[in-house]
Amino acid sequence: MLTIGLIREGKIPADSRVALTPAQCKWLQRNFPDIKIIAQHSVIRCYSDKEYLMAGVEVQEDLSSCDMLMGIKEVPVAMLIAGKTYLFFSHTKKLQVYNQQLFQSVIEKKITLIDYECLEHADGTRIIGFGFFAGVVGAHNGMMAYGNRTGLFKLQRVGSVNSFQKLIHTYFGLKVPVMKIAVTGSGRVAHGVLEIMNLLGIHEVEADEYLDRSFTYPVYVHLKGADLYAHKLTEKYNREDFHNHPENYRCKFTEFTPETDLLINGVYWDQGVPRLFERDDIQSPAFRIATIADITDDKAGSVPINLGDATIDDPIYGVDKNTFQRTAPYLPSSVDVMAVGNLPNELPRDASRYFGEQLIKFVLDDIRKGGSETLQKATMVKDGVLTDEFSYMREYAGGD
């Protein structure tokens, strides 16, 4: 019998998403007699304790009897149970300083940590994540911020409705003004962004048209790897080479800054990857971008004026073009930035259903059968020992 515990989210600000919905738990327990699911008591989940109980899931505080514990965001150190196997987004893969204590505590407590972010198909594509709904909410918030800045249209907050379907209904009758939008990235985040672009009736155009033409209707350009990066010597783009040697490439996005009103950023970024532009570029009169929705949300990353997370309650801040300091949004001397680390939590039920479906389709069967190469490669720590796959983290983990 495999006993899975759904842990209560403990990170502040609170996150209400879940790894498995009540309906998914019910299906799993009905179809797989060797699986038992226990939900830890919670008053913040998007699904109530009562809904889990009605689905045949035990709800209790103590999860010490569980073999595997599943959450979403980082687990506070004080809530970690020694010797257990955990699945959650640890946000440590890039050696994030703010989670170093968590990672070292995982090792000290002899925990096995499988990070959702590291679960990948054979070609390196991520198996599981909330990217689509991050894209949906991020694109909506970016459009909302631009509307607030210009006064040309008004969008209500995503949180004013409780489903993606109801959000779509809020777009009926909305006329988006003439504007140019640059969408970057090619993964799930970008798919969510494009969904909103299409729902709002914004036309896609090719990069050369976007750069050379004016339009009498709103347009967007979708910029992927080959549109954004070029090798410093050959001026060509090779995806595998770029991911292995990003330092050999330059970013071409500055060609688009004089033609763009709103940037919606969904590119993956890591140290060594060229930024979309440099901080000083926002001081140029040719820098037209007024609003940036940085969905991937790396502080000082691909968007160098990302000064760190805002919150769902207050998702937009300004960055002064001269001092680069955080300001109130919508000031004439600032660029507005929407940067929130848990955007899908604005549509928690939709996002949780989507996440759970991927978990069931691609991960849970491997767990039931005792493991797989996919799980092994996503295991950062095994019984308190850093795995070979993540040996580059040895110093971060507190080792010699």
Secondary structure, DSSP 4 states (H G I P E B T S, - for coil): -EEEEEPPP-SSS-----SS-HHHHHHHHHH-TTEEEEEEP-SSSSS-HHHHHHTT-EEES--TT-SEEE-SSPPPGGGPPTT-EEEE----TT--GGGHHHHHHHHHTT-EEEEGGG-B-TTS-B---SHHHHHHHHHHHHHHHHHHHH-S-----GGGSSSHHHHHHTTTT--PPS-EEEEE--SHHHHHHHHHHHHTTPEE--HHHHHH---SS-EEEEE-HHHHEEETTT----HHHHHH-GGGEEE-GGGTGGG-SEEEE-----TTSPPSS-GGGGGSTT----EEEESS--TTSSSTT--S-B-SSS-EEEEETTT--EE-TT-TTEEEEE-BTTGGGGSHHHHHHHHHHHHHHHTHHHHHTT--HHHHHHEEEETTEE-GGGGGGTTTTT--
